[in-house]
Amino acid sequence: MSNSSSISHFLLLALADTRQLQLLHFCLFLGISLAALLGNGLIISAVACGHHLHTPMFFFLLNLALTDLGSICTTVPKAMHNSLWDTRTISYTACAAQLFSFLFFMSAEYFLLTIMCYDRYVSICKPLHYGTLLGSRACAHMAAAAWASAFLNALMHTANTFSLPLCHGNALGLFFCEIPQILKLSCSHSNLRELRLLAVSISLVFGCFVFIVFSYVQIFRAVLRIPSEQGRHKAFYTCLPHLAVVSLFIITGAFAYLKPPSISSPSLDLALSVLYSVVPPALNPLIYSLRNQELKAAVWRLMAGWFQKH
């Protein structure tokens, strides 16, 4: 039995027992991370360099790409390192930093997706007020609020989690540091501070979820009232990428955290953790680039210009 003051490192979940499977996991993570880095990097470059893309929708998309880059760089490199060098260890400080970064980028992504939903709502339901409600200053303030809220949320949960006494070993059940896995090592079965923080976070998450659902109900009602079929198609076309990204993010995360203990297993927990932490950053650029003609054209122009220079 030990407490947190004597723990210098944690043991992450070993993804495979044999060397061949370890190398296979390394290659899979490498491919996914390269796809995420390339896709999100192209979106950031295209939006930053394309002056015609300096609109609220693409400004928030640029911020979303930054959160995807951050989240993929938080969990995957350590997992690749452990698979390649056949190790499981992560230092106490590195685990705290990884937990903070993961919470920060995941929270920021959820808040940004909520703001992007508001952008779609205003553009379709209140188009005449779009320039007023979503001016450059308003967009900057909303993005700053999302990042600041994510920072405070991550800081509070990380500080509280690592202030708990740990006396159930140092082995974690995932390939990265996460709050539920660390709480399993805690000596305290009912931590009032963590329950309060959890209640605040759940309330905030649920509030954003209700806002997203309400906004899309209003959006679909407005779209169905558009007289022309071409107009309805265009409106749906602009909303589908965001709706797909929101659904992927919420469904995978909710199922991972809210699934009944009776169906929990190490292999299922591993698959779900990959689904909500690794797959979305790689898929999000693909969803947006395939569904948005302006962004697709900007990315092609950017790539063509780069090849011409080289």
N, C-alpha and C positions, 0 to 999 in steps of 0.2 A: 504494500500500500504506500502510495506517495502522494504528495500534494503538488500544486502547480509550481511552487518555488523550486522543487527539485527536478522538474522536467525540463530538459534542455532541447529535446526534439520530439517530434511525433512520427509515427509510422503510418504512411499512407497505404491505401489498398493496393495490393499487387494485381495488376491487370491480367497477368498470365503466369503460369508456372514454368513453362518450357521456353527455351531461348528463341525458338522459331516464332512462337506466338508473341513474345515480347517485341521482336523485330517487326512483326506484322502490325502490332498496335502502334509502334513508332512510325511506320510508314503511313498508316491510316491517319494518325494525328497530324503528321507532316503535310499530307495532302489536303486535309481539311483546313489547317491553319494557313497554308499557302493560298488556298482558294479564298479564304476570308480576308487575308491581307491584300490580295490582288483586287478582289471585288470592291472592298470598302475603300481601298486606296484610290482606285479609279473614280469612284463616286466623289470622294473628297476633292480630288484634283479637278474633275470635270466641273463641279459646282463652283469651286474657288476660281477657276480660270474662265469659265463661261459667264460673261456678264449678263446674258439673257436669262441665266438661271438664278439670278440674284432676286429670288422671290421668296415669300414666307415658306411655301411648301418645300422648296429645295434647301433653304436655310436649315429647317428642322431635319431634313433628310441628311444633311451634312453632319449635324450633331448626332443623329442616330448612328451614322457610320463610325463616328469617333467612339461611341459607347461600344459598338461591336468590336472594333479594333482593341479597345481596352480590355474587354471581357475575354476575348480569345487569347490575348497575351498574358492574362492573369493565371489561367488554369492549365493551358496546353503545354507551354514550354517545360514546366516542372514534370508533367506526366511523360513527356517525350524523353527528358533527361533520365528519369527513373527507369523507363523501359529500355533505353539504350545501354545504360550502365548497370542494370540489374540491381537497383537499390530501391528502398522505400522511404528513406528518411527525409524529413524537412525540419529545419530548425524551428524553435519556439517563436523567434522573432519573424522568420519568413512565413510561418503559418499565420501569425497575426496580420502581417502585411497582405498576404494573399486573401484572407477572409475580408479584410477591409476593402481591398480593391474589387473583389468579386461583388460584395454588397453595393459598393459605390456605383459601379458600372451597370449592374442589373437594375438598381433603383432608378438611376438616371434614364435608362432605356424605357422603363415603364412610364415614368413621368413624361418623357418626350413623346411616347406613343399616344398618351392622353392629350397632350397639347396638339399633336398632329391631327387627332380626331376633331378637336375644336376648329382647326384650320379647315378641314374638309366640311365641317358643319356650316361655318360662316360662308365659305365659297359657294355652297349650293343653296343653303336656306336663306342667307342674307347677303347676296352678291353685291348689292348697292352699298353696303356698309363695310365691304371687305377692306378697302384701303384705310378706313378709319379705325376699325377694330384690330387690324393686323398690320399696322405700320412698322417701320424698321425699329423704332424705339420699343414698341409693345412686344415685338418678337424677341428682341434682345433681353428684355426684362423677363419674359416667360422662360426663355432658355436658361438665363441665369438663375431663376427660381428653381428650375428643375435640377440643375447641377448642385446648387446650394442645399436643397432639400435632400438630395441623394447623399451628399457629403455628411450632413448631420445625422441622417439615418444610419449610415455605415459606421460613423464614429461612435455613436451611442451603443449600438449592438456589439461592435468589436470590443470597446472598452469594458462593457458589462460582461461579455462572454469570457474574456481573459482575466477578469478579476475574480472569477469563481474558483474555489479550491477543487483541484482535480485529484482523485484518489482511485480511479478505476483503470490504471494503466495509461498507455499513450498511443494505442492503436486506433486509427480512424477507419471507418467503413467505406470511404470514398477515395478517389484518386486526387482530391484536393480538399482543402480545409473548409468546412461548412459548419454553421452553428449547431444543427441537430446532432451532428457527430461528436462535437466537442462537449455538448451538454450531456451526452451519454457517459462521459468520463467524470462528470461532476459528482462531488460528494453530496451536494444538496439536491434533493428530489423535487423540492418546490421552492424555486427562487422567485421571490415576489417582484424584484426589480425586472427580471427578464419577462415575467408574465405581464407586467405593466407596459414594458416596451413593445412586447409582442402584440398587446391589445391596441396600442397606438398605431403600429405598422399595419395590422390587419384592417383597422378602421380606415386608414388612408388608402390602402390597396382596394378595399371594397368600395370606397367613395369614388375612386378613379374608374373602377369597373362599372359602377352604376352610371357614371357620367358618359362613358364610352357607349354603353348600351342605349341610353336615352338619346344620345346624339345620333346614333345610327338609325334609330327608329324614326327620328325627325328627318334624317337625310333620305331614307327610303320613301317616306311619305311624300317628301318634296319631289323626289325623282319621278315617282309614279304619276304625279300631277303634270309633268312636262308633256305637252301635247305631241311633239314630234318624236318618232322612234329614234332618230339619229341623236337628238338631244339626250334622251334617256340613256342610250348606249354610251355616249361620251361621259355622262355623269357617273354611271356605274364603273366605267373604265378607269376613272381617276380615283375611285374609292377602293376598288378591289385589292390593289397591292397593299394598302394600309390595313385593310380588314384581314388579309391573309397573314401579314406579319403579326398583328395583334393576336389573332387566333392561335398561331403557332406558339407565341410567347406565353400566353395565358394558359392554354390547355396543357402544355407540357409541364409548366411550373406548378400549376394547381394540382395536377395528378400526382406529381412527385411528392408534394408536401401534404396533400390531403388524402392520399390513398389509405385504405384500411390496413391496420397492422397485420391482419390475417393473410393478406396477399403479398406482404413484403418478403423479399428475398434478396440476397447479395447481388445476384445476376440482374434482377429487375431494377434494383436501386442503381446499379451501374449503368444500365441501359437508359434509364430515365435521366440520370445526371448528365449523360452525354447529350441526350435530346434537348435539354433546356439550357445547357451551358456551352456546348460546343457547336451544335448543328445550326441554331438560328443565326449566329454571326456570319456563317458561310452562305446560308440560304437567303438572307435578307437582301443582299445586293442583287442576287439573281432574280428575286421576285420583283424588285423595283425596276431593274434595268430592262427586264423583258416586257413589263407592262407600261412603261413610260417612254413614248417615242422621243420626246425632247431629250431626256437623259441618255437614251440609247444613242441618239445622233451625236450628242456632246462627247460621249465616251469614245465613239468611233473617230471623231475628229481629233480628239486628244491622242489616241493611239496612232492615227495616221501621221499626225505632226511629229510624234516622237520617232517613228520609223524613218521618216524623211530626213530628220536631223542626224540619224545614226546610220 
